[in-house]
């Protein structure tokens, strides 16, 4: 196993920033010290660069199997490592859906063959498969995903008795998409009757409004409190939902946690005028007030992690009329540098970015030996150049779908190198695909 010695890096880790060396031995961080010497190691001079733990994205849709015209595990994981995301958790609404252990394990087998990043896959809950989900070993699977609102794929769980069963019987971390479907359908019916079907995308946050989000999120919280369920609510999109969460206790003691996504921190409803369907997500991008309050909740600890909900669709699909265009977009290649843009604007610290994109994800999901720069941990590391801009052009995109809502934007920072399990997989635009990522494991009772 080879050794790599990273010299003179500015390390951001566990709320501290300091200059140090890091020695990687095989797939593990073996030493962190001020002046390491090892003649057998390949030396990388990281002077002027920032070293952070690789981001762990707890919500992506890589579209394989069955939807591979939109994306594949290989292409999207490649984009991820180019963006400094070393581990991801992928969603079950593929074709076929990952709602049986057999189909779930097929996805793990495929990722083992082709994923450049570390991986885990959510088991999917439906109105009919409660007993199957109870058989899953959640020490090797990140969690159970329940769509309490309809989105891409037909996986809506709207049977209250079934939901009670999931929340009362499952020992999994339950991750939820929360939007109240009957309210959304009624909103759409009313608006179409008034304005017709040729609607601009601006109507998306009016149809999928904050009330629909709150009604579903509050019900999920009610169920979790009733049954002491470990609940994680994904992609919070409205200010109205934020009072459901607390910052009064440490993360490791929380039973109910929340995620914010890059698009809900970056865009607001004014952007529909220029971006249209390109920023059509479920839940919707809402007002500037909602965006600002979500950012505040990230900073004050009510929202625990930052992810992407990376969900590619083809250009042709997104160019359809608003009501027919699918929701979702690709983000995983630019999530870290988007947050670093907020750092440059003095809206968030480097330490907070690392906590929300690495440390807290590892703690929240109880991931074994990842998410921190610590001796004995897997060497999932990213070198960032805060002074080298990244221009987002179509030619620079690694997503199979070939587009990004950030096209035309120039970020102030760039990803210099990405290590996955000690392997230098990405180096200034060049990939070494000789080693693949690994299946994550979870330290759970």
N, C-alpha and C positions, 0 to 999 in steps of 0.2 A: 504494500500500500504506500502511495507516495505521500510526501510531506510538502506543505506549502507554508511559508512564513510571510505573513503580511506585516510590513514594517511601517511604523510612524503614522498609523491611522488615527483619525479623530473618531473615537468610538462613542456612539450614543446608545446607552443601555441602562435600564433600571433607574431612570430619572437622573442620570449623571452623564456628563460629557468630558472626556479626557483623552489624551494622546497615549497610545500604547501599541505594542506588538501583539499579534495573535498567531499562534502556531497551530496549524491543522495537520493532524496525523490520520491519514485515511479519511474516514467520514466524520471524525470527531474533532472538536476543539480540545486540544491537549494542554495548552498553556496560554495564559494571558498575562503579560508582564511588560515592563517598560523597555527592557533591553534583552531580547531573546537572541541567542546565537545557536544555529544548527546548520552545520556544513552539509548535511544530507538533504536539506530542504530547498525547494525552489523559492526564491525570494521575489516578492512583489512590493515595490516601494509605493506606499499609499499616502505619501506626503501631500497634503492639500486636499485629500479626499475624506469623506465621512463614511464610516463603517457602521452599518445597522444590521440587526437581525432581519432575515428575509420576511416579507409580509406573508401573512396567512389569510387568504381570502375565504371567508366562511360561506360565500354564496355566489356560485357561478353556474352557468348553464352552458356546457360544452357540446351539447346537441347529439352526442353519439350514444347509442345507435339510433338510426332511423331518420334523423334530421340533418344528415351530414352535408346537405347542400348549404346549410347555414354555418356550420362549424364542425370541427372534429377535436377529439381529445388531443391529438398531436399538434394541430395548428394553434389551438387556443392555449395549450400549455406552453408552447414555444413563445407565444406572445406574452404570456405571464412572466416567464423567467427573464425575458427582455425588459420587462417592466419592474423587475425586482420582487416579484411574487414567487416565492419558493415552494409554497404549499397551497392547496385549494380543497374546497369541499363542494362537490357537484350535486346538482339537484335531480330528482327522479322523474321529471316530466319529459322523458324521451319516448322513443317508439321502438320496441315496447317499453312501457313504463317499468321503472324499478320498484315494483310493488310485490315481488316475490323474492325470496332469497336467491333462487336460481338466476333470475335476471339481474339482480344486484351484483352477484359474484361474477357474472359475465363482464360487467363494466370494470370491475377490479382487474380481471384478467387482461382486458384490452389495455388498460392504463399501464399495467406492468410491461407490456410490449412497447409502448410508444410515448408515454408521458415524460417529458423532461423535468417536470416539477413533481414534488410529493403530492399524494392524493388521498382523498377519502370520498365516499359517495353516500348520500342520504338514502335511507329506506323511505319509500313513499307510502303514506296512509291513504286509504280510500274508504268509502262507505261500507265496503265488504271484506276488508282484509285484516281486521284487528288481530285475529289469532295468529296470522302469519307474522305480523310485526313483533309479536311477543316472543317469537323464537329466535330473533336476531341477537347475535353477540355484540353488544354495544361497547365492548372493549376494542373491537376491530372495525366498528362502523361509527361515523361521527354523530349520527342522530336520526331522528324520525321527522320527516317533513310532512306537514299537514297544510293543505291549501284551504284555509277558511275563507277564501275568496277565489273566484275563477280567474285563471290567467292562461298562458300558453299550455295547451293540453287540457284534457277533460279529467281533472283530478279533484274537483270540488268536493269537500267533505261537509255536507250541510245537514246531516242527520244528527240531531242533538243527542240522541241515545248513543250513537256511535262515538261522538266526541267525548261524551262522559266516559265511555269505555276506554278510549285512548288515554285520557287525562287521569283516570283512576287506576288503571292497570299497568301502564307502561313504565318501565324503569329507565327509558331513554330520555335524553335531552330532546324535547319536542320543539322544533323550529316551525314557526307559522307564518304564512302569508295571510294578512288580515285585511279583508275588505268585505263588507256585507253585500252579498250579491243581489238580493231582492231590491235593495235601495238603488243600487247602480242601474239595474234594469228599468226601474221606474223612472229614474232621472233621464235615462237615454230615450225612453218612450215619450216622455213629456217634451224633451227638446226637439226630437225628430218631428213630432206633431206640429210644433211651433215654427221650426226653421227649415224643415226638410232634411233629407239624408246627405246632401252635399255640404257637410259641415267642415269648418277649419279645425285644425288640431287644438286650437285655443279652448275648445269646449271640453277637452279631456279632463281637466281638473274640476270642471263643473259637473260632469257626469260621474266621475270617480272622485267625489268630494271628501272633505275632512270628516263629515258625519258618517259616511260609509266606513271609513277607516276606524274611527273611534268606536262605533257600535260593535265591530268585530274584535278589535283589540281589547276593549274593555270586557267583552265576554270571555275571551281567552284568558285574561288575567283573573277573572272571577272563577273560572274553572280551575286554574292553576292554584289559586289560594285555597279553594275548597278541598283539593286533593293533594296539596303540597307537591305539585308536579314541577319538574325542572323545565321551565318555559323560556324560550328565546324568541322574541318577536323580531322578524326581519324587516328591513327597509322602512323605518319610520319616516313618514312623509308629511306629517301635519303637527302644528303646535298643539292642537287639541289633545293629542295622545300623550304628550310628555308628562303630564301629571300622574300617569299610570306607573311611572318608574321612580326609583329613589336613588339618591346619592348618599344616604345616611349610614349605610353599612358597607364594609369592604366587598369588593367584587366576589371573592371566594366564598362569602357567606350568602350571596344573593341566590334566590331561587327563581327570580324573574329578571331577565336581562333583555337588552335591546341593541339593535344595530342601526346605524345610519349608512347610507350609500353615497358614493361620490356625486352622482347626478343630483341628489336632493340637497347636497351641500353647495353645489356649483351653479345650477340653473334655477330660474324662477319662471313664472307664467308669462312674463314679458318676452322670454326667449322663444315662445311658440311662434311669434311673428316672423322670425327669421329661420328658426330651426324646424318648425312644423313637426312632422312625424318622426324626425330624427331624434327628438327628445320625448317621444311617446313611450312611457313606461307604465307598468302597473306595480305599485300604486303610482299615481300621477305626480309629476312635478307641479308644485302648487305655488302659492304667493311668495313674495319676498319676505313677508312677515313669517311665514312658515319656515322658509330657508334659514333665516337669521335665528329663529328660536331653536331649530334643530342643531345649528352650529353651537349655540350656547349650551345646549344639553350635552353635546360631545365634550365640551370644555369642563362642565361642572360635574360630570360623572353620571348623569341620569342615563345617557346613552353610552354603552360600554365599548363597542367596537365599530370600526369603519371597514366597509367592504365595497363590492362593486355591483352585485347582481348582474354580472357580465352575461348578456343574453343576445347573441348575434342573430340577425335576420338578413336576408339578401337585400341588395339595393332595390331590386325590382319589387320585393314585398313592401319595403318601406315607402315606395313611391305610389302605392295604391291610395285611393281615397281614404280619408281619415278613418271612417268606420270599418273599413276592410283591412287597413294596414295593421300588422301585428305590433304588439308592445314589446319593447326591449331594445337594448343596444350594446355594442362592445365597449368595454372600458378597461379591461385588466392590464393592457399594455401601458397605461398612463396613470394608474391610480396613485402610485407613490409620488410621481412628479407633479401631479395635480395638487396633492396635499402639500408638497414642498413649495408650490406657488403661494399657498396661504401662509406658509412660514415666511416667505420673502415679503409678504404683505403685512407681517407682524400680527397675524390673527391667531397663530398657534405656534407652540414651541416644537423643536425637533423631538424633544423628549416625549411630548404628548402624542405626536404622530406615531412614534415607535410603540408607545404604550397601547394606542388604540388599534394599530394595524398588526402588531406582533404579540407583545406580552399578554394583553387581555384576551386575545383570541385563544392563545395557548392555555391560559388559566380557565377561561370560561368553558372550553370543551375538554379540559384536563388532558391535553395532548402530551404525550411522553417526550421529554427532552428536546423540545423545539420552542421557538419563539423568543429565545434569549441568547445573548452572547455569554455563555458560561462554560467553564471547563467541564468536560464530560458530556456536553450536549452535542447534538448533530450540528455540523458546520454548514448551516443554512445562512449565508451571509451575503450582504450587498454593499458594494462600494458605490457611493454617490458623488458626483461632481456638482457642487452647488453653483459653479461658475461657468458651466458649459451648457448653452441653451439647447433645447430639443424642439425642432420645428416639426409639427405634425403634418405630413404630406401623405397623399395616397400611396406613394411609392414606399414610404417608411412603414406602412402598416403590415403586420404579420397575421392579422385576422383573416380567416378564409372569406368572410363576407366583404372585405375590401373597402370598408368605410369606417369613419369614426365621427362622433359628434364634436370632437376637438379638431377636426381638419381645418387647417389655416391658422391655428393658434401656435404660438411659440412659447413653450415653457422655459423658465429661467434655469432649470437644472436638468441633469441627465443621469441615467444609470450607466455606470462605468463597467462594473463586473458583477456577475451573480454566481454564487457558489451554492450548489445543491448537494447536501451530504458530502461536503468537502471537494466536490468535483466542480471545476471552473467551466460551467456550461455556457456562459455568455461573457464575452470579452470585447467590449467596444464594437458591437455589431457583428461579431463572429461567434458562431456556435460550435461547441464540441459535443456532439450527440452520442458519444461512445458509451455513456452511462445514462441510465434512466433514473427517474425519481423512485421513491419507495412508498409503500402503503403506510399511512400513519397509524399509530396505536394510541390508546387512550387509557389513562390510569383511573379506572372507575371501580367502585365496590361491586 
